[in-house]
Amino acid sequence: MVMSKIGTTQVRRIAKLARINLTDDEVAQMSVELGAIVEFVEQLSSIDVDGIPPTDQVTGLVDVWREDTVKAFGDRDALLKNAPATQDGYIKVKRVMQ
């Protein structure tokens, strides 16, 4: 068996942080698989890219921005009738911040 760059102790720690329960066999398998990923990334980082411009978009697509415009909405009361709860002319939702 080839020694992995990611040990079982590291895999157990990562699994604990991710709240994933792994068996001993799964820990051993993950150690091998994560080690292979690390080795591949090390190969990529060894490639000489001097003189090659950074590429952040390869499809040629560009963002198309438009000005925001205010549009009048039809019947506010009809809209509010569809909401599960309203208060003072607004849609009432559960609080999302604590």
Backbone as numpy.savetxt, mean C-alpha at the origin, in Angstrom:
# Nx Ny Nz CAx CAy CAz Cx Cy Cz
21.12 -27.84 2.58 20.27 -26.64 2.58 21.16 -25.40 2.58
20.85 -24.43 1.73 21.62 -23.20 1.60 21.25 -22.26 2.73
22.27 -21.61 3.29 22.04 -20.68 4.39 21.40 -19.39 3.86
20.34 -18.96 4.48 19.61 -17.78 4.03 20.18 -16.54 4.70
20.05 -15.40 4.03 20.46 -14.13 4.62 19.45 -13.63 5.64
18.27 -14.20 5.62 17.22 -13.84 6.58 17.05 -15.04 7.51
17.40 -14.86 8.76 17.32 -15.95 9.71 15.91 -16.16 10.23
15.72 -17.30 10.88 14.39 -17.62 11.42 14.01 -16.64 12.53
14.99 -16.12 13.25 14.69 -15.14 14.30 14.10 -13.88 13.68
14.67 -13.44 12.56 14.14 -12.26 11.87 12.75 -12.53 11.32
12.53 -13.73 10.77 11.21 -14.07 10.22 10.17 -14.07 11.35
10.53 -14.64 12.49 9.58 -14.66 13.63 9.25 -13.23 14.08
10.27 -12.37 14.08 10.03 -10.98 14.49 9.11 -10.26 13.50
9.39 -10.45 12.22 8.55 -9.83 11.18 7.12 -10.36 11.28
6.99 -11.67 11.47 5.65 -12.27 11.59 4.92 -11.71 12.80
5.65 -11.54 13.90 5.02 -10.98 15.11 4.54 -9.56 14.86
5.39 -8.75 14.20 5.01 -7.36 13.89 3.80 -7.31 12.97
3.73 -8.27 12.04 2.61 -8.33 11.09 1.42 -9.08 11.67
1.58 -9.60 12.88 0.52 -10.37 13.55 0.09 -11.57 12.71
1.11 -12.28 12.23 0.89 -13.48 11.44 1.43 -14.67 12.23
0.61 -15.67 12.44 1.05 -16.87 13.12 1.63 -17.84 12.10
2.89 -18.23 12.29 3.54 -19.16 11.39 4.00 -20.39 12.16
3.88 -21.53 11.52 4.42 -22.75 12.09 5.93 -22.75 11.90
6.63 -23.67 12.56 8.07 -23.76 12.41 8.46 -24.03 10.96
7.68 -24.89 10.28 7.95 -25.17 8.87 7.77 -23.93 8.01
6.72 -23.15 8.29 6.47 -21.92 7.53 7.56 -20.89 7.78
8.06 -20.82 9.03 9.15 -19.89 9.35 10.39 -20.26 8.54
10.69 -21.55 8.49 11.86 -22.01 7.73 11.69 -21.68 6.24
10.50 -21.93 5.69 10.25 -21.65 4.28 10.34 -20.15 3.98
9.76 -19.33 4.87 9.81 -17.88 4.68 11.26 -17.37 4.75
12.05 -17.98 5.60 13.46 -17.59 5.71 14.16 -17.78 4.37
13.92 -18.92 3.74 14.53 -19.20 2.44 14.00 -18.23 1.38
12.67 -18.05 1.34 12.07 -17.19 0.31 12.49 -15.73 0.47
12.46 -15.22 1.70 12.88 -13.83 1.92 14.36 -13.65 1.63
15.16 -14.67 1.95 16.59 -14.62 1.62 16.81 -14.51 0.13
16.02 -15.25 -0.66 16.13 -15.19 -2.12 15.76 -13.80 -2.63
14.75 -13.19 -2.03 14.34 -11.84 -2.43 15.46 -10.85 -2.14
16.06 -10.96 -0.96 17.17 -10.05 -0.59 18.33 -10.22 -1.56
18.66 -11.45 -1.91 19.75 -11.69 -2.86 19.43 -11.08 -4.22
18.20 -11.18 -4.67 17.82 -10.59 -5.95 17.95 -9.07 -5.91
17.50 -8.45 -4.83 17.61 -7.00 -4.71 19.08 -6.58 -4.68
19.92 -7.38 -4.01 21.35 -7.07 -4.01 21.93 -7.14 -5.42
21.46 -8.08 -6.22 21.90 -8.15 -7.61 21.50 -6.88 -8.36
20.28 -6.44 -8.14 19.81 -5.22 -8.83 20.62 -4.01 -8.41
20.97 -3.93 -7.13 21.70 -2.76 -6.66 23.14 -2.75 -7.14
23.64 -3.87 -7.65 25.01 -3.91 -8.14 25.13 -3.46 -9.60
24.02 -3.22 -10.25 24.04 -2.83 -11.66 24.46 -1.36 -11.78
25.36 -1.08 -12.71 25.84 0.28 -12.95 24.80 1.05 -13.78
24.22 2.08 -13.19 23.21 2.87 -13.89 23.67 4.31 -14.13
24.97 4.54 -14.03 25.49 5.88 -14.29 25.16 6.29 -15.72
24.68 7.50 -15.91 24.36 8.00 -17.23 22.97 7.62 -17.72
22.25 6.85 -16.96 20.89 6.47 -17.35 19.93 7.37 -16.59
19.11 8.13 -17.30 18.19 9.04 -16.60 17.13 8.26 -15.83
16.72 8.78 -14.68 15.68 8.11 -13.90 14.38 8.00 -14.69
13.70 6.91 -14.52 12.43 6.70 -15.19 11.36 6.52 -14.12
10.38 7.40 -14.13 9.31 7.26 -13.16 7.97 6.97 -13.82
7.96 6.98 -15.15 6.72 6.74 -15.87 7.10 6.23 -17.25
6.64 5.04 -17.62 7.07 4.45 -18.88 5.99 4.40 -19.95
4.76 4.73 -19.60 3.68 4.60 -20.57 3.45 5.86 -21.39
4.03 6.99 -20.94 3.82 8.24 -21.65 2.56 8.98 -21.22
1.82 8.40 -20.30 0.61 9.07 -19.81 0.99 10.25 -18.93
0.20 11.28 -18.99 0.42 12.45 -18.14 -0.87 12.78 -17.42
-0.71 13.45 -16.29 -1.90 13.87 -15.55 -2.61 14.97 -16.32
-3.90 14.89 -16.35 -4.69 15.93 -17.00 -5.47 16.64 -15.88
-5.10 17.86 -15.65 -5.74 18.63 -14.59 -6.75 19.59 -15.20
-7.81 19.80 -14.48 -8.80 20.77 -14.91 -9.09 21.68 -13.73
-9.57 22.82 -14.02 -9.95 23.75 -12.97 -11.19 23.22 -12.25
-11.20 23.35 -10.94 -12.40 22.99 -10.19 -13.45 24.06 -10.42
-14.64 23.62 -10.69 -15.74 24.56 -10.89 -16.88 24.17 -9.98
-17.51 25.17 -9.43 -18.66 24.95 -8.57 -19.88 24.80 -9.45
-20.61 23.71 -9.22 -21.83 23.49 -9.99 -23.00 23.43 -9.02
-24.05 24.05 -9.42 -25.25 24.04 -8.58 -25.85 22.63 -8.58
-26.27 22.20 -7.41 -26.91 20.90 -7.29 -28.40 21.11 -7.28
-29.11 20.19 -7.86 -30.57 20.31 -7.96 -31.27 20.40 -6.62
-31.95 19.39 -6.25 -32.82 19.40 -5.08 -32.10 18.82 -3.86
-31.68 19.71 -2.96 -30.96 19.29 -1.76 -31.82 18.40 -0.87
-33.06 18.71 -0.73 -33.95 17.91 0.12 -34.09 16.48 -0.42
-34.13 16.34 -1.74 -34.23 15.00 -2.33 -32.96 14.20 -2.02
-31.82 14.87 -2.06 -30.57 14.20 -1.73 -30.57 13.77 -0.26
-30.96 14.66 0.62 -30.93 14.36 2.05 -31.92 13.27 2.43
-32.99 13.10 1.65 -33.95 12.02 1.94 -33.31 10.65 1.78
-32.27 10.54 0.95 -31.59 9.27 0.73 -30.55 8.96 1.79
-30.18 9.94 2.60 -29.15 9.74 3.62 -29.75 9.01 4.83
-28.97 8.13 5.44 -29.49 7.42 6.61 -29.74 8.33 7.81
-28.96 9.42 7.92 -29.15 10.36 9.03 -28.75 11.75 8.57
-29.51 12.74 9.01 -29.18 14.13 8.68 -29.28 14.98 9.93
-28.62 16.13 9.88 -28.70 17.08 10.99 -28.44 18.47 10.44
-29.33 19.38 10.67 -29.20 20.78 10.26 -28.91 20.93 8.78
-29.50 20.09 7.96 -29.34 20.20 6.52 -28.09 19.54 5.97
-27.41 18.75 6.78 -26.20 18.04 6.35 -26.38 16.54 6.57
-25.60 15.75 5.85 -25.59 14.31 6.07 -24.77 14.03 7.32
-25.34 13.30 8.25 -24.67 12.99 9.50 -23.97 11.64 9.36
-22.68 11.62 9.73 -21.89 10.38 9.64 -21.25 10.12 11.01
-20.77 8.87 11.17 -20.09 8.53 12.39 -18.77 9.28 12.48
-18.37 9.60 13.69 -17.09 10.27 13.91 -15.97 9.32 13.52
-14.98 9.83 12.79 -13.88 8.98 12.32 -12.59 9.23 13.09
-12.53 10.27 13.87 -11.32 10.56 14.66 -11.65 10.38 16.12
-10.67 9.95 16.86 -10.89 9.78 18.30 -10.09 10.76 19.07
